[in-house]
Amino acid sequence: MEIISYVQAKPQKRRINLAGLQPKLRGRNSRNAAKSVTYQPFSPELRTFTAQKVHKSVSVKSFFKIVGAALDEAGDYISSNVKKISIAVIFLCAISTLVYEGFHLANQKTNYTGPLALQTGDLDIENLNKLMSAFALEGTNDIDESGNILDSHAAVQHYTQPVTFQTYKVRSGDTIGGIAKKFGLTNISTLISVNDIGNVRQLAAGQKLRIPSIDGIVYTVKAGDSLNSIIQKHKVKLDDVLDVNDLTTDTLTKGQQLFLPGVGLDSNTLKSAMGDMFRMPLAAKFRWSSPYGERIDPIAGVKSFHTGTDMACPTGTPILASMSGKVTAAGVNRVYGNYVIIDHGNGYQTLYAHMSKIIATKGQWVSQGTRIGLVGSTGYSTGPHLHFTVYKNGKLINPMSVLNK
């Protein structure tokens, strides 16, 4: 017989006899167990696949559910570890405080001076006054505190004729005292009152002024006034008032203006008009910490002369220009720290010292109340405060004498 061989299309089944491995069974099961078991390790039914991430749909509800669960877990953790957390917070606070204080001390050592020793040149306590004097500008003044023009050689005035007026156009370089003197007047109150001048420093070239023929002020009659009450209050003669105003009756009406010959303005009104009434350089609450004059130096512990007045308040408090004027200096000095000096004209200069920050710039014109810096403790200082000094004609004066409190 011819034997024909062929190659199977399918892989041979591998036979494994498991009969010897199976427990002896009885009956039909024993016959089945004796049979061979086959398996196909390379079955064509085998498939490969890549695992994919499982995506769950996200909703607002599920989001809040997750957040709520997280908060619950955090709450449970905190409640069960209160003691440990408290210790950790206290520890962190202590470390933060130490770091802050260390930085503060380092900053103070870098920016502020410590106690100054005597006999050290420009830093000598006795030389502080000289140092401030070097800042002050030279000034001249030909007017006394009552507004009288010094060295005036005007002729004696008579008040028998009605007062007359003429017009004068202010020129560059004019002063209120110079104008008054030019027309034979002896007191600047006359020009201030007649022209209702609020601040003589605001006079500008080209401005026109009314110039009376004699000294005196203008008085506006108020309700209840009588000619007799007016002359008694201002200590002026009745005949002079009648002649100068060309009055034929003593009957007065409210709002009527009278020229009171030889009378000057009261001290406060004159100071205000002359710019001698300075505004407080601090609008915020403060404490007077050191007055002008002799004192025991708070750092050196020796007797010294305090050139200004100190106002203690928190660092960063705005400092205001006490009067309008031009900033002539803005810088830093080891004694005064950050400082600003303003020239107000009429012989006045003011110094603002120990600032934490300077806002004004040299050459800037500032109005009364303009913010020029912030309170600090730079320079020769023991704490945050404003040192305020006033000079008049190159000489120190007590700031309290000109501050309008």
Buried (B, 14 or more C-beta within 10 A) or exposed (E): EEEEEEEEEEEEEEEEEEEEEEEEEEEEEEEEBEEEEEEEEEEEEEEEEEEEEEEEEEEEEEEEEEEEEEEEEEEEEEEEEEEEEEEEEEEEEEEEEEEEEEEEEEEEEEBBBEEBEEEEEEBBBEBBBEBBBEBBBEBEEBBEEEBBBEEBEBEEBEBEEEBEEEEBEBEEEBBBBEBBBEBBBBBBBBBBBBBEBEBBBEBEEEBEBEBBBBBBBBBEBEEEBEBEEBBEEBEBEBEBBBBBBEBEEEEBEEEBEBBBBBBBBEEEBBBBBBBBBBBBBBEBEBEEBBBBEEEEBBBBEEEBBBBBBBBBBEBEBBBBBBBBBBBBBBEEBBBBBBBBBBBBBBBBBBBBBBBBEBBBEEEBEBEBBBEBBBBBBBBBBBEBBBBBBBBBBEEBBEBEEBBEE
